[in-house]
């Protein structure tokens, strides 16, 4: 098959879009994480979703350092310095990270999802930005903080936080974004040449500055009812099969 990066006819490998470490992070002492897609039943994914139609082994290697760095930064415990307001943690400040590595990880994440043939990533389509992302990956160019501007949020602990929703496009004040779920994180990647709107402009990843991860309350989010509804629906079907004829 043809590698979607080098465009050569080569043997392709099992390539992860979201690195395996983000799925393993959810598995510690719990049931395996589940991926939740509105168009399909939730299913267990102990090591995540991989695609055998994207990359050859040589091209996949170029993502390795970026994938590893993202996991080192975001899977660390604790992840950074808590910023508190009235005794409640509202954000984390991370001082020790490499801007180019982390930014290129998110650019490559968006590109890999866009070219993937897996249903889980079917709603991600970068359009003309697919070639732009590929060019930046080819030259290891993370761009400015406005190029594919990325903001990171984090859900608090919750029994249903082991479910990972499929990524999807959305708009913030008319600006195009893609939303990804990585373990307990929600990542917003701008797919637009216009500047990031607030509050994204305040918290996007910036070169030479600390990384800020904003805390979110899953119990008050719009994701929780969707996850709960879908997992309950599957549980009922499973119980029905066990008690049926």
C-alpha positions, 0 to 999 in steps of 0.5 A: 500500500502507499504511505500517506506521508512519503507517497511510496508503495511500502509495507505499512504498520499499525500506526497510532494517532493518539499515542498508546500511553494516553490510553494506558494512563486510564487503565491503571487500576481500572477497567480498560478505557472505552472509546465513544463514538455517537455513530457506534457502540462504545468499545474497550480500547486498552491500547487505543485506536490504530490505523494500518493504512497511514504510515510506513515504518520509516515515516512513523519514526519521525513522530516518535520524539514528539509522541514521547515528549507529549506523553512525558509532559501530560502523563506526568504525576503531578502534571505541574504546579497547581494554580488555586483560586479560593482553595480550588485548583483552576489550572496547572502551570508546566514550566519544563516542556519543549515548545517545538516537540509539543506543538509538532505533536499536536500538528501531527495528531491533527494530520494523522487523524485527517488522513486516517481511514478509521471511523473513530477519526472520520469527523476530522478533515483538515481540508487545505490545512492537511498539506500545510500540516504535512509541510510543517511536519516534513521540516520539523517547523512548529510555526508560531503560536498562532499556527495550529494554535493549541489550548489544553484543558483537563477534566477532574477525576470522575468514574466516567473519565475513562471514556474517550470521545471521538474527535470532532470539528467545532467553532469558537467565535466563528474560528474553526477548531478540532477537539481531541480527547487524550486521556483526561485532557481536552485539546483544542487545535485551531484549523484557521489562519485567523487569530485564536479568540479568547479565552484560547488566545490567553492559554494557547501553547506559546514559545518561551512561556509556561504551558497552562492547562485549564481545569474543567469539571466533567460533572458540569460538562456537556460531554458527561450526559453523552458518555453516560447515555451511550454507556448505559445504552450498551449496558442494557443491551448486554444485560438483555442478551444475558437474560434473553432466550 
